[in-house]
Amino acid sequence: MIYSAHTFEITLNLDTNEFHKLKDKAYDKSRGKHQLYIKKGVYNDNFLADKGIKIEYHNNTYNKKIKFIVNPSRVLGGDDVKKLWRANKDNISKLFHKLENYIDDYFDSRYRLNDFKLTRIDFTVNIDVGNRKIVFAYIKVLRNIGKVKGFASKYSKNDDRIDTDLSFDLEGNSNGIEFTAYDKEAESQRKEAKGILRVEVRLTKQKTIRKYTDETVTSKQLKSLALNSEDIFLDTFTHIIPYGDFYKKKQAVKLIEDSILKKKHREKMLQLIGLIPAKKSLYLAQKEMNDRNIDKVMKMFAEMNLSPVTISKRHEIEHLKNMYSYLGK
């Protein structure tokens, strides 16, 4: 399994005069397919888009900034739909060399990579579950996890920005982390992504980035984070996704009742399974139980390779493999 630092955002903070000078210069350079255009109040420059870099000019009232949103796979000439970037010291050096050249050319040698601040980084895995039907089934059962401690749903049911049948999206309340699992084929409209459930963990604040690296220089931060993609990804993934196969409630109950566990342990597990759909959240169900040994209850589920989150009665899928089995965990 490839754990990839899939996208990162670096930000150049500027005073008003410098910002407008650079934006005007970008307008002067813009021609043909390399246009500068406004979308939702942000100036977008696609001058380096074919190199894997989006450029945004943010003309906010109190701060002016230019953002480079970088896809390392594409910068290095790869295709992240077919194969994610696996960072190593050699290709990180190549990435920085190319990125420095693009920044140098774009700003006429005015700025370098380390003049930017790292403001976001996404860690990604592609889970190949076989077909879109299974991808859809995983998204549906993940949505049954509901509210997660420290997170809230990123989109409301009526939000027209996204089709909630195609993704499960959480946003940290204050921790600067986002989590999403989505249908990559639907998002990319490419047949190579058939059967891919893409899962991403995003660090969206500098304080969160500093939690995972002691480095303060942008290039060193990027290197440190990219080389530790697996640990950073799993830190959030394991907090959100319970361990075990997913079943419909009737089958999950039968597996518990037929187990050799003590009666009091079976009763606690059955109580949790019953509370999750009632509370529409694994976390809220755990809170309702108010059991100081809830971690032991969860461990019993894991030892049975059984998720306490069950597949909805109306869904035709009867069973889904433990997501950790795809990760080799």
Phi and psi in degrees as a GROMACS rama.xvg file:
@    title "Ramachandran Plot"
@    xaxis  label "Phi"
@    yaxis  label "Psi"
@TYPE xy
-94.627  122.333  ILE-2
-100.896  114.548  TYR-3
-116.644  136.903  SER-4
-78.6264  90.6931  ALA-5
-79.2298  -37.9743  HIS-6
-146.766  143.05  THR-7
-140.548  154.644  PHE-8
-119.427  126.505  GLU-9
-117.121  142.178  ILE-10
-126.106  132.884  THR-11
-107.328  112.279  LEU-12
-87.9524  132.237  ASN-13
-134.505  157.918  LEU-14
-79.7987  168.686  ASP-15
-60.0014  -45.5925  THR-16
-62.6171  -46.3019  ASN-17
-65.3499  -40.8342  GLU-18
-58.5397  -49.2986  PHE-19
-70.0987  -32.4883  HIS-20
-62.2163  -45.1224  LYS-21
-70.7541  -36.8147  LEU-22
-65.9185  -41.0065  LYS-23
-63.7991  -37.9983  ASP-24
-66.4095  -37.6353  LYS-25
-63.6515  -39.5467  ALA-26
-61.5184  -41.868  TYR-27
-63.2402  -36.5961  ASP-28
-77.5194  -21.9718  LYS-29
-71.1605  125.09  SER-30
-161.047  156.402  ARG-31
58.3533  -129.634  GLY-32
-78.6841  -14.1493  LYS-33
-91.3128  79.0762  HIS-34
-103.775  150.017  GLN-35
-101.389  122.503  LEU-36
-138.441  157.436  TYR-37
-101.035  131.178  ILE-38
-138.011  118.311  LYS-39
53.0921  42.6426  LYS-40
81.1865  -0.0462816  GLY-41
-110.63  133.11  VAL-42
-81.8076  122.266  TYR-43
-108.035  128.291  ASN-44
-115.224  116.577  ASP-45
-96.9144  25.0926  ASN-46
-56.9206  -35.5658  PHE-47
-110.794  15.7347  LEU-48
-58.9625  -39.2417  ALA-49
-73.6431  -7.44939  ASP-50
-96.9015  -1.05188  LYS-51
93.587  20.1462  GLY-52
-130.017  122.387  ILE-53
-95.4407  141.322  LYS-54
-120.336  129.452  ILE-55
-127.141  136.286  GLU-56
-106.762  117.382  TYR-57
-106.603  106.421  HIS-58
-96.5075  66.6644  ASN-59
-77.9704  161.397  ASN-60
-61.3448  -47.2411  THR-61
-105.316  -7.91819  TYR-62
-148.364  137.849  ASN-63
-112.33  134.77  LYS-64
-149.913  152.41  LYS-65
-116.855  129.823  ILE-66
-113.811  134.758  LYS-67
-106.902  120.417  PHE-68
-106.993  112.522  ILE-69
-111.34  130.077  VAL-70
-104.456  102.072  ASN-71
-55.4995  -39.9373  PRO-72
-55.7778  -47.07  SER-73
-72.9892  -36.1121  ARG-74
-58.9345  -38.035  VAL-75
-87.1838  7.01561  LEU-76
87.3185  12.0898  GLY-77
-95.7364  -171.917  GLY-78
-135.169  109.335  ASP-79
-74.7046  -9.86917  ASP-80
-76.5383  -42.7357  VAL-81
-76.3076  -40.6551  LYS-82
-156.731  126.911  LYS-83
-73.3225  157.971  LEU-84
-76.4074  125.845  TRP-85
-103.297  110.502  ARG-86
-71.2033  138.096  ALA-87
-143.913  171.082  ASN-88
-60.4221  -36.0211  LYS-89
-68.3243  -51.2697  ASP-90
-75.3856  -21.3751  ASN-91
-65.3909  -41.6979  ILE-92
-61.7502  -41.7131  SER-93
-64.0204  -40.3962  LYS-94
-60.7565  -47.5459  LEU-95
-64.7369  -38.3739  PHE-96
-60.964  -46.842  HIS-97
-65.605  -43.4781  LYS-98
-63.7092  -41.5609  LEU-99
-60.3827  -41.8568  GLU-100
-63.7689  -42.5541  ASN-101
-65.7213  -42.283  TYR-102
-64.747  -43.4609  ILE-103
-60.2695  -45.9777  ASP-104
-66.5159  -42.6614  ASP-105
-65.7023  -39.7175  TYR-106
-101.678  14.0173  PHE-107
52.2823  47.9829  ASP-108
66.2976  18.5418  SER-109
-81.7908  -33.5766  ARG-110
-134.676  158.624  TYR-111
-126.641  171.394  ARG-112
-53.3829  -44.5302  LEU-113
-78.2993  1.83927  ASN-114
-80.7639  -15.5026  ASP-115
-89.5324  158.681  PHE-116
-107.033  139.215  LYS-117
-77.654  117.033  LEU-118
-115.654  -8.38925  THR-119
-163.956  145.477  ARG-120
-148.966  136.347  ILE-121
-111.066  134.81  ASP-122
-113.175  133.832  PHE-123
-135.271  145.262  THR-124
-131.181  149.645  VAL-125
-104.859  114.845  ASN-126
-100.898  112.193  ILE-127
-87.2272  103.71  ASP-128
-99.8045  -0.2472  VAL-129
111.767  -49.1299  GLY-130
-157.033  169.436  ASN-131
-67.5835  -29.4775  ARG-132
-59.7316  -43.1753  LYS-133
-72.6269  -37.6956  ILE-134
-56.3065  -48.7567  VAL-135
-59.1116  -41.7194  PHE-136
-63.5161  -41.6829  ALA-137
-63.6517  -42.8283  TYR-138
-60.9747  -42.0319  ILE-139
-61.8345  -44.9668  LYS-140
-73.2478  -32.4767  VAL-141
-64.0434  -35.37  LEU-142
-64.5175  -23.2638  ARG-143
-72.6333  -12.8019  ASN-144
-63.4103  -34.9614  ILE-145
68.6888  -143.785  GLY-146
-66.0376  136.531  LYS-147
-118.891  141.758  VAL-148
-55.9954  126.056  LYS-149
86.7514  -3.09974  GLY-150
-130.965  160.377  PHE-151
-137.058  161.379  ALA-152
-61.9747  132.836  SER-153
-73.154  -32.4566  LYS-154
-125.468  141.384  TYR-155
-78.3132  165.233  SER-156
-60.5217  -30.1928  LYS-157
-96.5752  8.1654  ASN-158
-71.8727  119.814  ASP-159
-84.2033  3.64623  ASP-160
-75.8222  -16.1763  ARG-161
-151.9  148.721  ILE-162
-90.7051  107.267  ASP-163
-68.7704  -12.2954  THR-164
-74.2529  -15.6608  ASP-165
-105.371  -0.246995  LEU-166
-158.991  159.598  SER-167
-123.393  117.405  PHE-168
-129.436  126.514  ASP-169
-122.567  149.761  LEU-170
-130.621  130.697  GLU-171
-61.9697  140.432  GLY-172
-65.2188  -39.8743  ASN-173
-152.837  4.77475  SER-174
-88.9512  -3.03449  ASN-175
68.8048  30.9771  GLY-176
-127.878  137.921  ILE-177
-121.08  149.959  GLU-178
-132.021  135.239  PHE-179
-146.269  144.069  THR-180
-129.622  127.048  ALA-181
-148.469  166.59  TYR-182
-79.9881  105.423  ASP-183
-68.2715  -33.5051  LYS-184
-65.2771  -42.5011  GLU-185
-65.012  -39.8513  ALA-186
-70.1933  -40.3636  GLU-187
-93.9713  -19.7992  SER-188
57.9588  37.1284  GLN-189
-126.037  134.415  ARG-190
-66.7075  -22.9825  LYS-191
-64.62  -19.0189  GLU-192
-93.5093  9.14594  ALA-193
-58.0502  128.684  LYS-194
79.2439  9.26107  GLY-195
-95.2643  117.598  ILE-196
-93.3142  107.568  LEU-197
-90.5115  131.274  ARG-198
-120.314  132.383  VAL-199
-131.769  142.564  GLU-200
-119.712  123.412  VAL-201
-115.05  131.088  ARG-202
-96.6446  117.326  LEU-203
-113.112  4.59161  THR-204
-134.45  149.689  LYS-205
-65.1844  -32.9878  GLN-206
-64.9625  -32.4892  LYS-207
-72.9461  -40.1168  THR-208
-59.4134  -41.8121  ILE-209
-66.8392  -21.0581  ARG-210
-65.0102  -28.7824  LYS-211
-105.233  -3.35694  TYR-212
-152.047  142.799  THR-213
-88.0483  -7.71064  ASP-214
-69.2834  147.851  GLU-215
-116.625  -18.3676  THR-216
-85.69  135.688  VAL-217
-54.6604  -48.8505  THR-218
-62.7895  -38.7959  SER-219
-70.9365  -36.0032  LYS-220
-60.912  -47.7562  GLN-221
-60.1377  -44.2528  LEU-222
-62.6809  -47.3205  LYS-223
-60.6876  -45.5663  SER-224
-68.532  -44.0068  LEU-225
-61.3342  -39.1473  ALA-226
-74.4131  -13.6101  LEU-227
-115.221  28.7609  ASN-228
-56.2902  -43.152  SER-229
-61.8501  -49.6375  GLU-230
-63.3595  -40.7991  ASP-231
-67.2364  -44.3292  ILE-232
-59.9268  -49.5427  PHE-233
-68.6432  -25.3073  LEU-234
-57.8567  -41.5905  ASP-235
-85.7432  -41.3438  THR-236
-55.7005  -46.259  PHE-237
-70.5877  -23.3933  THR-238
-72.3516  -30.6415  HIS-239
-99.4542  -42.9919  ILE-240
-96.2851  117.695  ILE-241
-70.9229  150.007  PRO-242
-79.7484  138.424  TYR-243
127.92  161.823  GLY-244
-68.6171  150.313  ASP-245
-99.2851  134.199  PHE-246
-132.323  167.36  TYR-247
-69.6433  156.839  LYS-248
-56.7486  -42.3346  LYS-249
-59.7283  -43.3421  LYS-250
-71.7472  -38.7752  GLN-251
-62.0785  -42.1327  ALA-252
-61.7466  -44.6595  VAL-253
-61.0847  -42.8903  LYS-254
-61.3975  -38.2463  LEU-255
-70.6067  -46.4161  ILE-256
-63.3238  -31.3615  GLU-257
-86.229  -3.98222  ASP-258
-75.3559  167.626  SER-259
-93.4525  13.0031  ILE-260
-68.0389  157.368  LEU-261
-63.4096  152.036  LYS-262
-56.1508  -43.5876  LYS-263
-64.3035  -32.1541  LYS-264
-73.3474  -41.3064  HIS-265
-61.0498  -39.9528  ARG-266
-63.5975  -40.7624  GLU-267
-65.9322  -40.9589  LYS-268
-65.3803  -41.1991  MET-269
-67.0571  -36.7467  LEU-270
-61.254  -43.6754  GLN-271
-65.1699  -44.6216  LEU-272
-59.1197  -37.3534  ILE-273
-72.9868  -31.9006  GLY-274
-77.868  -29.2696  LEU-275
-59.7923  -51.4045  ILE-276
-66.3868  -30.5872  PRO-277
-68.0425  -40.0567  ALA-278
-91.3499  -8.78728  LYS-279
57.1024  32.6554  LYS-280
-170.37  132.293  SER-281
-62.919  -45.2683  LEU-282
-61.7668  -46.8048  TYR-283
-68.0036  -31.8758  LEU-284
-65.6427  -42.0098  ALA-285
-62.4781  -41.3628  GLN-286
-63.5864  -41.2186  LYS-287
-62.178  -37.7488  GLU-288
-65.0515  -32.2558  MET-289
52.5022  44.8232  ASN-290
-104.657  120.044  ASP-291
-68.8463  -11.6074  ARG-292
-105.712  28.1964  ASN-293
-61.1299  -30.6882  ILE-294
-63.5096  -35.0965  ASP-295
-68.9897  -35.6732  LYS-296
-63.3418  -45.2614  VAL-297
-63.4098  -35.5448  MET-298
-65.1997  -36.3028  LYS-299
-65.3167  -40.2698  MET-300
-59.2973  -47.6353  PHE-301
-61.4705  -40.2818  ALA-302
-66.3162  -25.5281  GLU-303
-88.3193  -1.29385  MET-304
54.0313  45.4789  ASN-305
-129.363  123.191  LEU-306
-80.747  137.945  SER-307
-72.3188  -16.3983  PRO-308
-84.1825  126.952  VAL-309
-109.781  159.613  THR-310
-76.1679  137.156  ILE-311
-58.8491  144.168  SER-312
-57.3406  -36.6432  LYS-313
-76.3081  -12.7974  ARG-314
-83.6073  139.373  HIS-315
-75.3702  -21.0308  GLU-316
-70.5128  132.652  ILE-317
-96.0605  -26.1405  GLU-318
-153.339  139.525  HIS-319
-131.204  135.538  LEU-320
-63.2653  148.698  LYS-321
-49.7527  124.203  ASN-322
-62.0354  -28.1838  MET-323
-68.6608  -22.4394  TYR-324
-66.4032  -29.4426  SER-325
-73.7789  -26.3145  TYR-326
-86.6054  -4.83182  LEU-327
77.6556  24.0592  GLY-328
